[in-house]
C-alpha cells in the first residue's frame, strides 16, 4: 500500500505527463515572458543559467496576495522556514539553514539580499512592497557569495524607475482586522535621471487571542515599508543606480500555549521588531576592453525579539515561576564589491571565453543587550567580523554547443567577540569555495548541465550559560555538491520545464543542540550550543513546469524531493541519530496552480503540500503533513482591478515551530508532564484588494 507521499508523486507525474501530451495538439497564443536572473555576476536568462533556480514574478506574488516573503515559501521547491517569531527570518534550502538565534552569534547558511543589501539572518523586513521578482538559487553559491550562502541565496529585486510617468494606489482589507494601503510614483526627473518612490502600511491583529489580557492583538502586525530608487544615465557608457529603503516592523510575539491552541495566557507578551535603513549604489561603466561594476551597500538595523518564557500569568505556577526573555540588537553591515567583466572586445582564447574577477569586502558589527529574569544584570555583547574576498570566473565555449564554467572564491575572515561575562574570542579563518559546471545546448531552447560545487560556512563560538570549555568553539563547515539538471523551452514558448538532481556531502556539520542545567532555586537553565558534531548526506530533486495550453489557461506545477539524513551524529543527550532525518527537511514539497482568464475576469487556484519534518536535532517532535488551498478571483480593466482572495481556505492547523521539554513540561495543570509544544501558521484568511493606475 502506498503512503501519502508516494500517492502525491504519482499524481504529479500523471498531471505533468497528461499536460505534455495534450499540449502537442493545442495551439496556444499565450507565451511565457523571458525571465532575467539578477543574482548572478551577470544578468542572464533563467533558462540558460546552469543551476537550480525558482523565480517568483510580481504576478505570482499578487496572485497569492503575499505581504511578506514567508507567504511565498510553500510554493518554492525544497525551501522551508522556521518560525518561533511573528515573521520568518530564518530559511532552509535543501534541509540546510539556521532555525533561530538567541544570545550567541550565528553564521547564516542561506544568503538573503534585498536590492544588493545583505539581510542574511534578518529577513523580518522582507515585505513584498513593489517587488519585481524573487530569485531563489539552490545549492552553494561559493563563488558568487561565499560564507553566507552554504545552502543557497535568496535575492529580492524591486522595480526600477520608468522613463514615463506612472502612479498607482492599492488598498486592501482582510480578516483579523487586516488593513493595507500602498502607493507608487515613478517617472523622469531630468533627461538623464528617473526616479521611483513606493510606500506601504500593513496592519493586522494577528491570529492569536490572549485570554488572560482579554485581547486579540498580542501577535499583531504593524509594518511600514518605504523604498526609493534613482537611475541615472550619466553618459553613453556610465549608469548609476541608487536605492534607499526604510522598513519598520513593529510586531508582537505571543504564539506558544500550554494546550497547543491559538489562545494564549501570557501576562508579559513578547515582541518581534525590526527597523532597518539601507542604501545601495550600483554603478556600471562600459569601457573599451572590459566592463567595470562597483556596488556599495550599507544597512543599519535595530531589532528586538522577546517572549514570555513561562507562557502564563503570575500565580498559575505553584512555585511562583515567572520569566521573560528579551534580546535587543543593533546590526550594521557595510559591503563593497568591485567587478571587472569581459565584453565583446576582450574575450580570451580566440574569443571563446568570457572572464570576470573582483574583490568583495563585508563588515558586520552587532551589539546585543539581553534582558532576562534570571540575570542579576543585563547581558551585553559585541560581535564583529570583517571579510575580504577575491573571486574569479571563466565561461569557456569548448564547442559550439558545449560551455565550461569555472569559478573560485577565497575569503579571509577576522572575527572579534566580547561580552559582559568576560568571554572573548578572536578567530581568523581562510575559507574557499568554487564551482565547475558543464552546459550543453541541445538546441536554442533546451539545455542540460552538470556541476560540482564547494560551499563553506565560517566557524564560531558558543556563549550561552555555563558551558564547558570544550563546547565553546567550533570550526568551519563545508559541503561538496553534485548537481545534474535540464531546462527546456518548448512548444513555441508556451511550455517551460526544469529539473535537477543533487547530492550533497556535508562535512564537519555545525549542529545545534541543547542541554539543561539545574539552577540553585531548582529551576532549569536550557543552554543552546553549536558544534561540529555530525556528518550528513542530502539527496533530492526539483521539478518545475509552466504551461499555457491556450491563451486563457495557465498551469504551473513544482515538486521538491529531499532525503537529508545524518550519517553520524550523537546529540547532547547521548542519543545516536545516525540515519535520522535532519531538522526542517521535509521529504516532499509540491505546488500546483491553475490560472484561467475570461475577458476581464480571472481566477487563480493554488495548492501547496508539504511532508512532515523534525523541528529540531535535539528532540523528536515532528510536524504533520499538510496541504494549503489558496484562491484569487480578479476583475480588471486597463486602469483598475478588484481582487477577492483567500489563503488556507480549508483552515488547516499546521505547525511552523515546535519544542519538546524532555525532562518536564511547562503546564502545572498536568503536573509538568513532558509534551510537545507547537506554534501554528496562518489560519484561513479572506480579503479584498483594490488597485488603480493614476
Secondary structure, 3 states (H helix, E strand, C coil): CCCHHHHHHHHHHHHHHHHHHHHCCCCCCCCCCCCEECCCCCCEEHHHCCCCEEEEEHHHHHHCCCCEHHHCHHHCCCEEEECCCCCCCEEEECCECCCCCCCCCCCCCEEEEECCEECCCCHHHCECCCEEEEEEEECCCCCCCHHHHCCEEEEEEECCCCCCCEEEEEEEEECCCEEEEEEEEEEECCCCEEEEEEEEEEEECCCCEECCCCECCCCCEEEEEEEEEEEEEEECCEEEEEEEEEEEEEEEECCCCCCCCCEECCCCCEEEEEEEEEEEEEEEEECCCEEEEEEEEEEEEEEEEEEECCCCCCCCCCCCCCCEEEEEEEEEEEEEEEEEEECCCCCECCCCEEEEEEEEEEEEEEEEEEEECCCCCCEEEEEEEEEEEEEEEEEEECCCCEEEEEEEEEEEEEEEEEECCCCEECCEEEEEEEEEEEEEEEECCEEEEEEEEEEEECCEECCCCCCCHHHCEECCEEEEEEEEEEEEEECCCCEEEEEEEEEEEEEEEEEEEEEEEECCCCCEEEEEEEEEEEEEEEEEEEEEEEECCCCCEEEEEEEEEEEEEEEEEECCCCCECCCCECCCCCCEEEEEEEEEEECCEEEEEEEEEECCCECCCCCCCECCCEEEEEEEEEEECCCEEEEEEEECCCCCCCEEEEEECCCCCCCHHHCCCCCEEEEECCCCEEEEEEEEEC
